[in-house]
């Protein structure tokens, strides 16, 4: 008889509850960052399910890291566009 595997979405919630003492010790502004890590994991649910890692925290952290790097790349691109626009304005090439 096969055994039941806890769904990854439930494991994410379980990990958040398991680390609630850590969250409670964070300053209020940083609690939002903690919560965002778990929201990121839920947004990348499919990749976590595919990994089926026994340690859910690995997948949660990897999901957060992928989202942060993606956002970072987008912001760098936006900054470069703004720099180009500023240079064009400085040089009167509008």
C-alpha positions in Angstrom: 0.0 0.0 0.0 1.4 3.4 -1.0 1.8 6.2 1.5 0.3 9.6 1.3 2.6 12.5 0.5 1.8 15.9 1.9 1.1 18.3 -0.9 3.8 20.9 -1.4 1.4 23.8 -0.9 0.5 22.4 2.5 4.2 21.9 3.3 4.9 25.5 2.6 2.2 26.5 5.1 3.7 24.0 7.6 7.2 25.5 7.2 5.8 29.0 7.8 4.2 27.8 11.0 7.3 25.9 12.0 9.3 29.1 11.7 6.8 31.4 13.4 9.1 31.9 16.5 11.8 33.2 14.2 9.2 35.6 12.5 8.0 36.8 15.9 11.6 37.8 16.8 11.9 40.0 13.7 11.4 43.7 13.7 8.0 44.6 12.3 9.3 45.9 8.9 11.2 42.7 8.4 8.2 40.4 9.1 6.8 41.5 5.7 10.0 40.2 4.0 9.7 36.9 5.9 6.0 36.6 4.7 7.0 37.5 1.1 9.5 34.6 1.0 6.6 32.2 1.5 4.4 34.1 -1.0 7.2 33.7 -3.5 7.3 30.0 -2.9 3.5 29.7 -3.5 3.9 31.7 -6.7 6.4 29.1 -7.9 4.3 26.1 -6.7 4.8 24.0 -9.9 8.6 24.0 -9.6 8.5 23.0 -5.9 6.1 20.2 -6.7 8.4 18.9 -9.5 11.4 19.0 -7.2 9.6 16.9 -4.5 12.5 17.6 -2.1 12.1 16.1 1.3 13.3 19.4 2.7 10.7 21.9 1.6 12.8 24.9 2.9 15.3 24.3 0.0 12.6 24.7 -2.5 11.1 27.7 -0.7 14.5 29.5 -0.6 15.2 28.6 -4.2 11.8 30.0 -5.3 12.5 33.2 -3.4 16.0 33.5 -4.8 14.8 33.0 -8.4 12.1 35.7 -7.9 14.6 38.1 -6.3 17.1 37.6 -9.2 14.4 38.0 -11.8 13.2 41.2 -10.1 16.8 42.4 -9.8 17.4 41.9 -13.5 14.3 43.8 -14.4 15.3 46.7 -12.2 18.8 46.8 -13.7 17.2 47.0 -17.1 14.9 49.8 -16.0 17.8 51.7 -14.5 19.8 51.4 -17.7 16.8 52.8 -19.7 16.5 55.7 -17.3 20.2 56.4 -17.6 19.9 56.5 -21.4 17.0 58.9 -21.2 18.8 61.1 -18.7 21.9 61.2 -21.0 19.7 62.0 -24.0 18.1 64.9 -22.0 21.5 66.2 -20.9 22.7 66.2 -24.5 19.6 67.8 -25.9 18.8 64.7 -28.0 15.1 64.6 -27.1 
